[in-house]
């Protein structure tokens, strides 16, 4: 059975004082329940930061099978690739969440109504009332701060620094079309490629819709450390064109120096 994780985030004022909450259960028993005071944020940023915190907890505790539930339809649809991330302030959070998801073997993210997310919602409000972090349950005694990376001087309060350097010039990610689109639906006649390796630049043949779908996952993979890159499991990405149906497998490539 996957570990069950409920997340929520909220802001009083939007933007205003904000908090993120995580409720983690195993077989119906609470394992970790915490709220984090984030300073001045928007509602959507707080929702994303709750997801990032939950994923960091799961990774720190070697949890490889998780089911995440959120009452933010925007977050769920953006992470799934059903909505575009149009807000520049959410883009770094989106990229960080995608990079963390690469480290979890099996995960699902599902939208639920607020009444099915009451405990996480209550923790958000409790944290906002206190104006400080709230840890209610921590059976593993492994609670972590949501953002442990140093912040740049011009970062907004609570904003993670996700400017990972693509410092390995020979690293590539292999992309393989695993399900071809219908010919009449694809302007590039089958995504424009069957298999390719992507490094610092996209091959010219890739369809713009496929590129839009691939970029967040590819950039997150290229930005990981050498050890993390070697252990990235294959991921499946679906083309952004609604009537296309193409799916693409993303995995570490060979490059000039092998998988790393």
Backbone torsions as a table, in degrees:
resi	resn	phi	psi	omega
1	UNK	NA	135.0	178.4
2	UNK	-69.7	152.8	172.6
3	UNK	-68.0	134.9	-177.9
4	UNK	-96.2	127.4	-178.5
5	UNK	-129.2	122.2	173.1
6	UNK	-106.1	133.6	-179.4
7	UNK	-127.0	154.3	176.1
8	UNK	-158.4	155.1	176.2
9	UNK	-148.6	151.6	-179.3
10	UNK	-159.4	158.4	-179.2
11	UNK	-136.8	136.3	175.8
12	UNK	-96.3	96.9	-178.7
13	UNK	126.0	-32.4	174.4
14	UNK	44.8	73.5	5.4
15	UNK	-84.6	158.5	179.0
16	UNK	179.0	-167.3	177.0
17	UNK	-53.8	130.6	-172.5
18	UNK	-132.9	157.7	178.0
19	UNK	-147.0	154.5	175.1
20	UNK	-124.4	145.2	-178.5
21	UNK	-132.3	147.0	178.6
22	UNK	-133.7	130.3	176.1
23	UNK	-125.7	115.7	-175.7
24	UNK	-116.3	129.4	-177.6
25	UNK	-131.1	146.3	172.3
26	UNK	-122.8	118.4	-178.5
27	UNK	54.5	39.3	176.0
28	UNK	82.8	-0.3	-179.3
29	UNK	-107.1	129.9	-178.7
30	UNK	-65.3	130.0	177.3
31	UNK	-105.4	-40.4	-178.9
32	UNK	-149.9	127.3	176.7
33	UNK	-135.8	121.7	-177.2
34	UNK	-154.0	151.5	172.2
35	UNK	-123.2	145.2	-176.7
36	UNK	-126.4	126.2	178.5
37	UNK	-81.1	126.5	-169.7
38	UNK	-108.9	-1.5	-173.8
39	UNK	79.6	-151.8	-176.9
40	UNK	-82.2	116.3	-178.5
41	UNK	-147.6	170.1	171.2
42	UNK	-90.9	166.8	176.6
43	UNK	-58.4	-47.6	-175.8
44	UNK	-66.1	-38.1	177.2
45	UNK	-63.4	-39.8	178.7
46	UNK	-64.8	-38.4	177.1
47	UNK	-61.6	-45.3	179.4
48	UNK	-64.4	-39.9	-179.0
49	UNK	-66.9	-30.7	174.2
50	UNK	-63.7	-41.8	177.9
51	UNK	-63.7	-44.2	179.8
52	UNK	-60.6	-44.6	178.7
53	UNK	-60.9	-44.9	-179.7
54	UNK	-61.0	-43.0	-179.2
55	UNK	-67.8	-38.7	177.6
56	UNK	-64.0	-38.5	177.8
57	UNK	-63.9	-46.9	-178.4
58	UNK	-60.4	-42.7	-179.5
59	UNK	-67.9	-42.6	179.9
60	UNK	-62.9	-27.5	-178.7
61	UNK	-103.2	15.8	174.7
62	UNK	57.3	37.3	176.0
63	UNK	-90.1	120.5	-174.8
64	UNK	-109.7	-0.5	-178.9
65	UNK	-137.5	104.6	-174.2
66	UNK	-132.7	149.6	173.7
67	UNK	-123.2	115.1	-174.9
68	UNK	-105.0	136.3	-179.6
69	UNK	-124.4	133.8	-179.3
70	UNK	-140.4	146.0	175.3
71	UNK	-92.7	9.3	176.0
72	UNK	-94.6	103.3	179.1
73	UNK	-64.2	-35.3	179.4
74	UNK	-60.0	-51.2	-179.2
75	UNK	-58.8	-48.5	-176.8
76	UNK	-60.3	-46.6	-177.3
77	UNK	-70.5	-32.8	177.3
78	UNK	-69.7	-44.0	179.5
79	UNK	-63.7	-36.7	178.8
80	UNK	-74.8	-12.4	-178.2
81	UNK	88.2	11.0	-178.9
82	UNK	-84.3	-27.3	175.7
83	UNK	-118.8	147.8	173.3
84	UNK	-79.0	152.1	173.0
85	UNK	-91.7	100.1	-175.1
86	UNK	-94.4	-17.8	-177.9
87	UNK	-89.5	120.3	-177.0
88	UNK	-61.8	-30.8	-179.7
89	UNK	-69.5	-24.9	179.4
90	UNK	-88.5	-17.8	-174.9
91	UNK	-57.0	-46.2	178.7
92	UNK	-62.9	-36.6	178.7
93	UNK	-67.6	-40.0	177.1
94	UNK	-60.8	-45.1	-178.9
95	UNK	-65.6	-39.7	179.4
96	UNK	-64.9	-42.2	178.2
97	UNK	-61.5	-42.6	178.9
98	UNK	-62.7	-41.0	179.4
99	UNK	-63.8	-39.0	178.9
100	UNK	-70.0	-37.6	179.3
101	UNK	-63.1	-27.6	176.4
102	UNK	-61.3	-22.4	-175.6
103	UNK	-93.8	-0.6	180.0
104	UNK	-108.8	124.8	-174.6
105	UNK	-63.1	-50.0	-176.6
106	UNK	-131.4	125.0	179.1
107	UNK	-148.8	151.2	171.1
108	UNK	-132.4	151.7	177.2
109	UNK	-132.8	119.8	-172.9
110	UNK	-128.0	139.5	174.8
111	UNK	-82.9	135.1	176.9
112	UNK	-131.3	152.3	175.5
113	UNK	-66.0	158.5	-175.4
114	UNK	-57.6	-33.6	-178.8
115	UNK	-66.2	-18.5	176.5
116	UNK	-95.8	9.5	-179.7
117	UNK	-130.9	30.2	-169.5
118	UNK	-64.6	-39.8	-176.5
119	UNK	-64.7	-44.8	178.3
120	UNK	-64.9	-40.3	178.2
121	UNK	-61.7	-41.6	179.5
122	UNK	-64.3	-37.7	179.1
123	UNK	-67.3	-35.2	176.0
124	UNK	-60.5	-49.5	-178.4
125	UNK	-66.7	-37.8	177.8
126	UNK	-63.2	-41.4	179.4
127	UNK	-67.5	-40.3	177.6
128	UNK	-64.5	-38.8	178.4
129	UNK	-62.9	-39.4	-178.3
130	UNK	-81.6	-27.5	-175.0
131	UNK	67.9	27.7	-178.0
132	UNK	-156.3	163.1	179.3
133	UNK	-60.3	148.0	-179.5
134	UNK	-133.1	114.2	174.5
135	UNK	-111.9	112.5	-176.8
136	UNK	-93.7	-38.1	-178.3
137	UNK	-140.0	133.6	176.1
138	UNK	-152.2	80.8	-174.3
139	UNK	-68.2	-27.4	179.1
140	UNK	-91.5	-8.1	-175.7
141	UNK	53.6	42.6	-178.5
142	UNK	-128.9	29.9	178.0
143	UNK	-60.9	144.4	-178.0
144	UNK	-130.0	155.3	171.0
145	UNK	-70.8	145.4	-178.0
146	UNK	-66.4	-31.3	-175.6
147	UNK	-130.8	96.1	-177.0
148	UNK	-92.8	-10.2	-177.8
149	UNK	-78.1	146.8	178.9
150	UNK	-59.0	145.2	-179.2
151	UNK	-96.8	138.2	173.2
152	UNK	-67.3	157.3	-173.8
153	UNK	-60.7	-29.9	-176.7
154	UNK	-99.8	13.1	-179.5
155	UNK	-74.1	146.5	174.5
156	UNK	-69.9	152.6	180.0
157	UNK	-57.0	131.4	178.5
158	UNK	80.5	-0.9	-177.7
159	UNK	-84.5	126.7	-178.8
160	UNK	-73.9	149.5	175.2
161	UNK	-91.9	105.2	-176.9
162	UNK	-111.8	20.1	-177.9
163	UNK	-80.4	64.6	178.6
164	UNK	-70.3	139.0	-176.4
165	UNK	-84.8	132.8	173.1
166	UNK	-85.1	71.5	-167.6
167	UNK	-88.3	-2.3	-177.9
168	UNK	-104.3	95.6	-170.6
169	UNK	-66.4	-20.5	-177.3
170	UNK	-97.8	-1.6	-178.8
171	UNK	-74.5	138.2	176.7
172	UNK	-136.3	161.7	174.5
173	UNK	-117.7	127.4	179.3
174	UNK	-84.2	130.7	178.5
175	UNK	-121.1	127.3	-178.9
176	UNK	-126.5	129.7	175.1
177	UNK	-74.1	117.0	-177.5
178	UNK	-99.0	-20.2	175.4
179	UNK	-142.2	113.2	-176.4
180	UNK	-76.6	148.6	178.8
181	UNK	-77.5	166.7	171.7
182	UNK	-65.2	135.6	-175.4
183	UNK	-54.6	-37.5	-177.3
184	UNK	-74.2	-14.3	-177.2
185	UNK	-93.5	-14.3	-172.4
186	UNK	-109.0	117.0	179.2
187	UNK	-69.6	-14.5	-178.6
188	UNK	-107.7	14.6	177.1
189	UNK	57.5	64.6	177.0
190	UNK	89.3	36.7	179.7
191	UNK	72.8	-6.9	177.4
192	UNK	84.9	-0.6	179.8
193	UNK	-158.8	159.8	173.7
194	UNK	-107.5	-44.9	175.2
195	UNK	-150.4	137.5	178.2
196	UNK	-153.2	169.1	175.2
197	UNK	-117.9	131.6	-176.3
198	UNK	-111.0	128.6	176.5
199	UNK	-120.4	-128.9	-179.8
200	UNK	-66.1	-16.0	-179.8
201	UNK	-137.4	151.5	177.7
202	UNK	-81.2	138.7	171.9
203	UNK	-60.7	144.6	-175.0
204	UNK	-63.6	-24.0	-172.4
205	UNK	-76.3	-14.6	-172.7
206	UNK	-71.5	131.1	176.3
207	UNK	-59.4	143.2	-177.3
208	UNK	-62.2	-34.0	179.0
209	UNK	-68.5	-41.8	177.3
210	UNK	-65.1	-41.2	179.4
211	UNK	-61.5	-41.4	178.8
212	UNK	-59.7	-39.3	-180.0
213	UNK	-72.6	-37.3	-173.1
214	UNK	-78.9	-33.2	-168.0
215	UNK	-55.1	-48.8	-178.2
216	UNK	-57.9	-42.9	-179.1
217	UNK	-69.5	-43.0	-179.4
218	UNK	-64.0	-45.9	-179.6
219	UNK	-63.7	-39.8	178.8
220	UNK	-63.5	-40.6	179.8
221	UNK	-66.4	-44.8	-178.4
222	UNK	-65.9	-22.7	-176.8
223	UNK	-89.0	-3.7	-179.3
224	UNK	-76.0	165.9	175.6
225	UNK	-69.7	166.6	-178.3
226	UNK	-59.5	-43.7	-179.5
227	UNK	-65.9	-43.2	179.6
228	UNK	-65.4	-39.5	-179.0
229	UNK	-60.9	-40.9	-179.4
230	UNK	-62.9	-28.2	-174.9
231	UNK	-101.1	7.6	179.3
232	UNK	-65.2	124.5	177.5
233	UNK	-78.6	157.0	175.9
234	UNK	-58.6	139.1	178.4
235	UNK	-124.3	150.3	179.2
236	UNK	-107.6	131.6	-179.9
237	UNK	-122.7	138.2	179.4
238	UNK	-103.6	141.8	-179.7
239	UNK	-59.5	144.9	-177.3
240	UNK	-75.3	-17.2	-178.7
241	UNK	-74.4	120.3	-167.2
242	UNK	-59.8	-34.2	-177.0
243	UNK	-100.1	14.7	-175.1
244	UNK	-84.8	-60.9	179.0
245	UNK	85.9	0.9	180.0
246	UNK	-70.9	142.9	173.3
247	UNK	-123.8	148.7	-175.3
248	UNK	-133.1	134.2	176.5
249	UNK	-90.9	132.8	179.1
250	UNK	-116.9	128.6	179.7
251	UNK	-152.6	162.8	178.5
252	UNK	-56.3	137.7	179.9
253	UNK	-93.8	-173.2	-178.5
254	UNK	-90.7	-43.4	-177.2
255	UNK	57.3	-158.9	-179.4
256	UNK	-87.4	-21.6	-175.9
257	UNK	-118.5	31.7	179.1
258	UNK	80.4	-155.2	-173.3
259	UNK	-69.7	-20.2	-179.8
260	UNK	-118.8	NA	NA
